[in-house]
Structure formats: C-alpha cells, structure tokens
Amino acid sequence: MERTSPIAATLIAAARQLSESLSTLTFSPPVSHVYNPLSYAWSAHELYLRRYGASTRRVVFLGMNPGPFGMVQCGVPFGEIAAVRDWLGIEATILKPAVENPRRPIEGFACTRSEVSGRRLWGLFRERFASADAFFAEHFVANYCPLAFFDLARNLTPDRLPASEAAALRVACDAHLKTLVSVLQPEWVVGVGAFAETRAAGALAGLKVRTGRMLHPSPASPLANQGWAAAATRQLVELGIWA
C-alpha cells in the first residue's frame, strides 16, 4: 500500500461519499443499466487518487463521465487501458457491477477495445511531459459524473437524462466538484467539452478559480478528428495555461 497524503485521503473520502450518494438514485428508461466504477473498480480509482492526488494542483481537467472502454473498465478518468497501465503505472483487480450489461461486459485491464478519447487525451499529455509525475506535478484529471449510463449497447451521456433525474445527479456531483476544488486549490478548471465547462462554471460560481474549455477528444466530434491534439494545445495556450 502506497503512503496516503492528507490531501489524497480527503479526495478518497470524498469519492466514497459521492459513490454512496449516487447509489440512492434511480434512473428510468431508456436507461437500462448504470455502472458506478467508484464501486466495482474502486481499487484502481483509489490508487489513482493516492498516487496522483497527493498535493495541490494548478490545473484540473474535468471530463463529463466515464467512457465504456475507459473509466468504465479501469476506474481511471479517460482510462485508455494502455495509458493507465503503461504510463500511469496503475493496474488492479476490477470486480463486476451488481447488474452487468451483457452487451457492455466489464473486462477490466483485459479489455482490448481502445477508448479513443482517453488515448488522445493521455497521448497529448505524454507527448508534452516527460513522465506522468511531470504532468501531475501541476495537473489533475477528473470526471464531473462518475456514472456511466446505457440503453442496452448505447452509451447515454448525462446531458440526455430527464430533467428531474439530472437535477438529483447534479446536486451530488456539484458538491463533489466543490470539494475537489477546495482540496486541490487549482487556478483553473478546464472542462473537456462544453458540458463539463458549463457544469464547472455553475458549480464553482463565486469561488476563486477560473474555468475554461478545451475541445473534447471524442471521435464523434468532426473537429476532434481533424487534429485534436493541435487544437487542444492551441486552446490551452490561448487561455494562458500552457506556454
């Protein structure tokens, strides 16, 4: 077991609290299955927080929610398996959710499908920084919502939930984001995509933190498929976050 800093211990406790809060929520059709990686993939997520959330950070990159072949499989935000295992140095036993979607099985670190968004995001950080430790010296990566939603095989993002269900979800996720920011004390929270930026700006209004946006690396975005790394870097330079 790696040593746990006071900051990491607070993040771990906050993640547990978020998981417990969300476990009481219910979601109606078309949602057929809900995955909570903070439960069945807790061992890897806790290791991520302990190792890379040990002190304050200047920039927090905030995603929307887990991808089906990323955090859903390995418990790490934008968790492209190869990047998590080989660059972040994280590998752990992943359990199964209480109700597994047969069309979206949990394979853990044995998953061979690529999470394109994660491959692009961690790939950019790997190209720019010599090591994961160098990147995490000033940066951190989190998701606004830790739950993944499925309509059978289809991935449903939180922005597509009914208003009443989305409102209850936001209460818990907003509270967790505020805790994350109060602990890590970043200068910037950068939404990876419009949804994350909007939620960050709303939840963190009045706090001493700046919010911004970078292009989401999803392959569903035509812009992201036309040189995402260059576009994202340009946005971060224009914000004054990267030189």
N, C-alpha and C positions, 0 to 999 in steps of 0.2 A: 504494500500500500504506500503510495506516494504521500509525502507530507502535505497537509492541507493548511493553506494560509487563512487568516481570518476573513479576508475578502472572499476567497473561494468558498469557505464554509458558509458564508452568508448567501452566496449565489446558489449553492447546493440546497440549502434550506428553502430558499425562495422557489426553486424549481420543484421541490417536493410539494410545497404549498400550492403552487399553480396546478400541478398534476392532480392533487386532491380536490381542488376547487372545480376543475373541469370534469372530474369523474361523476359529478352530480348532474351534469347537463344531459339532456336528451335531444335528439335531432330526428326530424320527420322525413318521410320520403320527399325527394328522390334519394336521400342519403340511405344507403343500405348497410354500410359499415363505417365505423370510426376507429382509427388507430391512434393510440397515445404512446409514442416512443419513450416518453418520460416514465413509462411503466415497464413495458416488456424489454426495452433497450436501455434501462436505467444504468446498468454497469458501465456502458461506453459513454453515456452522457455525463455521468458523474466524473469519470476520468477526464473528459474534455474540460469540464469546469475546473476541476482541481489543477490540472496541468496548465491551462491557458487562461484561467480567470483569477490568477493569484494576486494581481495588483491592479491599480487604476490604469485606464486606457484612454488615449486621446480621441480615438475614433471607434464607434460601434457601427458595424454594417448590419442592417436589420432586414431579414427576408420576411416573406409572407407566412408560409407554413411548410411542413415537410413535403418533399417530393417522393414519389412512390419507389424510386430506386436509390434514394439518398438517405435522408434522415429516417425515413420510414424503416429502412433496413438496418442502419447502424447507429442511430441515436445522436448523430452529429449534424448540426446545421449544414445544408448544402452538401450532404455527406457522400460525394462520389467515393466509392469504396477504395479505389486505388490511392486517392489523395489522402483519405483518412488513415489508411493503414501504412502507406509508404512515406508520406510527407509529415503528417501529424504524429505518426508513431502510435496510433491508437488501434487496438484490436481487443475485443472482449466477447464473451458469450452472450448471444442475443436470444431471448426467450420468444414465446409466441403470444400474441394478444389473446384475450379471453375468447373472442369470437373472430376467427380468421376468415378473411375473404378468400375463397378458393381461387378466385381469378387474380388475386394480388397476394400470393403467399409470401411469408416472411422467411427469407433465406439467410439473413444476417450478412456476415462478411464473406459468405459463399456466393452471394449474389453476383452474377456476371453481367447484368444489364448496367449500362452506363447512365448515370444521372448527368445529363448534358449541362444543365445549369451549374451544378457543382463542379463539373470538370472545367468549365470555362472560368468560374469564379476563382477556385483554388489554383487553377493554372495561371491566371494573371498574377496572383499573389506570389506564386512560386517563381515566376519569371522575374518579378521585380525585387524579391527579397531573397537573400542567400539561404535562409532556412526558415522553418516555421517559428522558431524562437525569435528570429529577427522581425518577422511580421507581427507576432503577438506582443512584441515589446511596446507597441503603440496602438495596436488594433485588436478588435474582438468581433466575432461573428455570432449573431443570434437570430432566432426566428420570433416574430411577433406572436404567432399562434403555434403551439406545439402539436396540434392535432391534424391528422390527415383524414379527409372525407372521401368516400367512394360511392358512386352509383354503379354497383356491380364493378365492371372493369374500369369505368371512367373515373378520373381524378376530379373532384369537385373542390374548388378553392373557396375560402371563407367568404369572399365577396358575393358568392352566389347563394348564400344561405338566406332563408326568410328573415325579415327584419327583426322579429321577436327573438328568434334563436341567435341571430348575430349580435343583438344587444347584450344578451346574457354572456356570450362569449367575450365580447369587448370589455365588459366590466373586469373580468378576471385577468385578461391579457394586458389591459391598460395598467392595472395595479402592479402586475409583474414587471412591466417595462419601466415604470417609475422606480421600482426597487432596484432594477438592474442599473439604471442611470444614477441613482443616488449612491450606489456602491462603487461603480466603476468611474464615476465622475468624468465622463467624456466631454470634450469640447464640441464634438459633432456626433449626431446620429444620422447616418446616411441610409435612407430607405432604398433597398434594392427593388426598384419598381415603384409605381405610383401608389399602390395600395399601402405598402409599408411606410412610405413617406407621409401619406395622409394620416394614418393611424398614429405615427410618431408625433407629428405636428399637433394633433388633437390631444393626445395623452400627456404630452410634455409641455403644453402651453403654460407659460409663466415660470418655467424653470430655466436655470442658467445653462442652457445647452442649445446649440444651433442644429437645425435639421436641414437636410438636403436630399437630393435624389440622384441615383445613377441608373442607367438602363439595365433592365432585368435581362439576364443571360439566357432566358428560355428560348428553346428552338422554335416555339410557337410565335415568336416575335420576328417579323421580317427584318427589322433594323438590327436585331441581335445576330442575325445570320449574315450580316454584311460587315464583319469586322468588329465584333463586340468588344474585344479587349482594347482596341484603339479608341473606340467611342467612350468606353467607361473611364479609361485613363484620362481622356480629354476632359470629361465632366469633373473628375476629381481634381484635376489641375485648375480648372476654371473656378471651382469652389475655393481653391486655396488650401486644399487638404494635402495634396501631393505637390511636390516641386516639379 
